[in-house]
């Protein structure tokens, strides 16, 4: 074997004077392997470490997390995905070589139908109907059968990730068409669509994440296509039976989603610009979107096989969190709810009917955005009112309406500079009638302020390059640069850079004061023009705020030649005092900065030059641990040499900022930084001052596992930070980041397709041995509140990734995926 030959040559070189052994040896290359047969009896071939032999020692279940995806192009982008936790019921230990965890894709049953081994895949067979309420009622009165027609709709499924990663959405973009139709005759090819979706056992951690179906009805009437709102349904599937039970349980679930045509309503509204001294642009276009501001709990939002679940009960003998309630209509005690705490995640209680329902709060009510022109014709939006159980009742919807000004400079349109505003609306919908669909009106106008149009403003950013690293020969040759990308060059820049033009994101935040709301105002112009009340996302409990914050973002404002934005100065009597944020890109030597009270004078072309302070330069080295060096095989050269143990290829260092109690100042992005090592494993990582999680990853295909995560205090007052003579704060790590042997996780994905890939996630190595903490407080990196994030929905910390750049692991011919966890 290659392994045996390497070890023999190394032993001879170390012990025999008869061999010519070089003193200065090159970096050794790991002995490669293709299968486990190339390794010793206690080793396996690790694909994620570049095909080398490592000890076959499984990590504990509690730290193993894995997102598995079958990449075949069906149902959008993959056929099936599943988020696996090592503690799941379906994860089984197999002790035949190699020791591994086995996950079966499908349920296994005996001849009697009893479950022998749980799988993780379900087939969800969906159908969608649109019931005509009055048509069905009339048919029932005439004693005739009524068959609801199929609803043409795009279907998308989504579920929150059990790994605190991005939510599982399939397809990732767009939707799958229901029903499938013949492209020529347009006749339905089937009355159901089959979608693969994971099914977690009810005893598994985080198994109660709701599965949401989103329907986008595709109804065309005349020139209007989307005459329907979005329809949401929570898909419930009964739990799989326990092993040995005779009840077959469902491997496939037939779920019929029923909608009611009368619940789709048209909602009209008007957009105006308030009167004032400034003429509005000739055509002020906006996009209007709507979302639900309250749960609107309706029992119709739950879809499950067989319809509503009615479980009789005595006293409090109901599965948590449900309660035993009296159903007046059925005249029996059943499991249900009296308050939201009796419902699962993502649900709210329909207190009147005592059923749990999907919580619609924050979900979009419209299919995309609607264009509205200020002063033009009323705009039309279509929403689903969830009146399924109360078609003949009046209804009120609680909505948040967002208005965003837009313009197309290529069409000669002018940037208005007006803010994005949100309004609170409670339109009333009269009871539906058999003759026509009732059209509702927003009770008041959507109003935009009378501001002068945006003016172009240059934002000069000032900063000098600094020494950020050394490279090449002689070692004292410093790289004086504006960002760390210069370290990728073989020699320092020549001639040296004299000034920097940082790449950065700019944003301007202001306070929109409702016109006519100040004590000195003679006329309440907002009320006089019948404007809707504003909505503040910062204080949603306020029913009628007099002022709300807004932000104008310019992500592409800065190029290598400077920064330029377009802003309106706001009201002429009281110009806006903007707060400007500058966020240099990761890799820049310059710190993010916030500047308050930026007031634009009429016609101003440029702000005063803004000097940027330097980021903290986190410096250190990535090495191989002693254990990895001892385990690393040695290949002799032609003379039988032995090499020293060092990093062959560039490792990657990642730093991620954590939330710290008492951080009163604004914490500005970026929150995640990463850089590759250069000569001898050295690295420099400029970061905004703060407290960070730091780890290192081996290059893809290199030996070793990610280093242990450590907490580094890089606040300017920290004892770890010192200031150089040039004013640059610097924090050299006392100890290197060590790439370690790790523990090899071998996962057998039984019955999974050969296209399967996996993305491993560290779920708890930081809690073992010397637990990770800061200032005496233990850190949970799975908690979405631990690390800062720019995502709309917070996620777990990124440093939980186990592979460089979150690389994927391919499945082997034996249906194994292998990856190394942190020790």
URBEL-V955942 format. One record per backbone hydrogen bond with DSSP energy under -1.0 kcal/mol. NH is the residue of the N-H (numbers start at 1). CO is the residue of the C=O. E is the energy in kcal/mol with one decimal. If there is no record, write none. Layout:
nh = {NH:NH}
co = {CO:CO}
e = {E:E}
This chain:
nh = {5:6:7:8:9:10:11:12:13:14:15:16:19:33:38:39:43:44:46:50:51:52:54:56:57:63:64:65:66:67:68:69:70:74:77:79:82:84:86:88:91:92:94:100:101:102:103:105:108:110:113:116:117:121:122:123:124:125:126:127:129:130:131:136:137:138:139:140:141:142:143:144:151:153:154:155:156:157:158:159:168:170:176:178:182:186:189:193:195:197:199:204:207:212:213:214:215:216:218:221:224:227:227:231:233:234:235:236:244:245:253:255:257:259:261:263:264:265:267:268:269:272:274:286:287:288:289:291:292:293:301:302:303:307:313:317:318:322:323:325:327:331:332:334:335:336:337:342:343:347:348:350:351:354:355:357:359:360:362:363:365:368:370:372:374:375:376:379:381:383:385:390:393:395:397:399:400:401:402:403:404:406:411:412:413:421:423:424:425:429:432:433:440:442:445:446:448:451:454:455:457:458:459:462:466:468:471:477:479:481:484:486:487:488:489:500:505:506:507:508:509:510:512:514:517:521:525:526:528:529:530:531:532:535:542:548:550:552:554:557:559:562:564:565:567:576:578:579:580:581:582:583:585:588:589:591:593:595:598:604:607:610:612:615:616:617:618:618:619:620:622:623:625:629:630:631:632:640:652:653:654:655:656:657:658:659:663:664:673:675:677:678:681:682:683:685:687:692:693:694:695:697:702:705:707:710:712:714:718:721:722:724:727:730:731:733:737:739:740:743:745:747:748:749:750:750:752:756:757:758:759:761:762:763:767:768:772:774:777:779:783:786:788:796:797:800:801:802:806:807:809:811:812:815:817:819:821}
co = {1:2:3:4:5:6:7:8:9:10:11:12:16:51:35:36:40:54:52:47:46:46:44:42:55:60:61:761:84:759:82:757:80:72:75:70:68:66:64:85:88:102:100:94:746:92:748:750:117:114:110:108:108:105:197:251:195:253:193:255:257:149:259:132:133:134:135:136:137:138:140:139:128:178:216:176:214:170:212:168:159:157:155:153:187:182:180:126:124:122:120:201:204:158:233:156:231:154:152:224:221:219:225:215:213:301:211:303:115:242:123:125:127:129:131:260:261:383:381:440:379:446:448:372:404:370:402:400:363:398:298:299:234:304:333:314:316:319:336:334:332:327:327:325:311:323:354:339:340:344:357:355:349:350:350:348:346:295:292:360:290:366:288:286:284:271:373:269:267:265:263:387:390:429:427:425:291:423:289:421:287:285:408:409:408:403:401:533:399:395:391:436:266:268:530:270:272:449:415:567:565:605:563:610:481:479:477:474:469:466:587:483:484:485:486:463:583:554:581:552:579:550:548:546:514:518:523:515:524:525:527:526:445:422:539:512:510:508:506:554:562:559:557:457:455:569:598:509:595:507:593:505:503:585:482:613:582:580:578:601:458:460:462:589:687:729:616:685:731:683:681:737:739:625:626:627:628:637:697:675:695:673:693:671:691:786:660:662:655:653:651:682:678:679:620:618:616:712:656:710:654:652:699:740:696:694:692:690:715:718:730:728:724:722:617:619:621:623:705:821:819:817:101:815:103:748:749:753:69:809:67:65:800:63:764:765:766:777:774:772:780:783:657:164:781:797:798:760:803:804:758:756:816:812:747:745:743}
e = {-2.1:-2.0:-2.0:-2.2:-2.2:-2.1:-2.2:-2.5:-2.2:-1.8:-1.5:-2.3:-1.0:-2.2:-1.5:-1.7:-1.9:-2.7:-3.5:-1.7:-2.0:-1.4:-2.6:-2.3:-1.6:-1.3:-1.9:-1.1:-2.4:-2.0:-2.8:-2.7:-3.0:-2.1:-1.3:-1.5:-2.0:-3.4:-2.6:-2.4:-1.4:-2.4:-3.1:-2.2:-2.5:-3.6:-3.1:-1.9:-2.7:-2.1:-1.8:-3.5:-1.7:-1.8:-2.4:-2.0:-3.2:-3.3:-2.6:-1.7:-2.7:-2.3:-3.4:-3.0:-2.2:-2.5:-2.1:-2.2:-2.2:-1.6:-1.1:-3.1:-2.5:-2.7:-2.1:-2.7:-1.8:-2.5:-2.0:-2.0:-2.6:-2.5:-2.4:-2.7:-2.7:-2.1:-3.6:-2.1:-2.4:-2.0:-1.7:-2.1:-1.3:-2.8:-3.3:-3.0:-3.1:-2.7:-3.0:-3.0:-1.7:-1.0:-2.0:-2.1:-2.2:-3.4:-2.8:-2.6:-2.7:-1.8:-2.8:-2.6:-3.3:-2.2:-2.5:-1.6:-1.5:-2.7:-3.5:-2.5:-1.7:-2.6:-2.8:-1.9:-2.1:-3.0:-2.0:-1.8:-2.3:-2.3:-2.4:-1.5:-2.8:-1.9:-1.8:-2.3:-2.2:-1.5:-2.5:-3.2:-2.9:-1.8:-1.3:-2.7:-2.5:-3.2:-1.3:-2.0:-2.1:-1.5:-2.9:-3.2:-1.5:-2.4:-1.0:-3.2:-2.3:-1.7:-3.3:-2.5:-3.0:-1.5:-2.4:-2.2:-2.5:-3.0:-2.4:-2.2:-2.3:-2.2:-2.7:-2.8:-1.6:-3.0:-2.0:-3.0:-2.8:-2.6:-2.8:-2.9:-2.3:-2.3:-1.5:-1.7:-1.8:-1.7:-2.7:-2.8:-2.5:-3.7:-1.7:-1.0:-2.4:-3.0:-3.3:-2.8:-2.2:-1.1:-1.9:-3.4:-3.2:-2.4:-2.4:-3.4:-2.2:-2.8:-1.1:-1.7:-3.5:-2.4:-2.5:-1.5:-2.0:-1.7:-1.7:-1.8:-2.0:-2.0:-1.7:-2.5:-2.6:-2.5:-3.2:-3.3:-1.9:-1.9:-1.6:-1.1:-2.7:-1.4:-1.7:-2.0:-3.0:-2.5:-2.0:-2.0:-2.2:-2.7:-3.2:-1.2:-2.8:-1.5:-1.6:-2.7:-2.2:-2.1:-2.4:-2.7:-3.0:-2.8:-3.0:-2.7:-2.3:-2.1:-2.3:-3.2:-2.1:-3.1:-3.0:-2.3:-2.6:-3.0:-2.5:-2.9:-2.5:-2.7:-1.1:-2.2:-1.9:-1.8:-2.7:-2.5:-2.7:-2.5:-2.6:-1.7:-1.3:-1.9:-2.6:-3.1:-2.6:-2.9:-2.3:-2.5:-2.4:-2.8:-1.4:-1.5:-2.7:-2.1:-2.6:-2.8:-1.7:-1.8:-2.2:-2.6:-2.4:-2.6:-2.9:-2.7:-2.1:-3.0:-2.6:-3.8:-2.5:-2.1:-2.8:-2.4:-2.2:-1.3:-3.0:-2.4:-1.9:-3.4:-2.5:-2.8:-2.3:-3.2:-1.1:-1.3:-3.5:-2.9:-3.4:-3.0:-1.6:-1.1:-1.6:-1.8:-2.8:-2.1:-2.6:-2.8:-2.9:-2.0:-1.7:-1.5:-2.2:-2.3:-1.8:-2.3:-1.1:-1.7:-2.0:-3.0:-2.3:-1.2:-2.4:-1.1:-2.1:-1.2:-3.1:-1.5:-2.7:-1.8:-2.3:-1.8:-2.8}
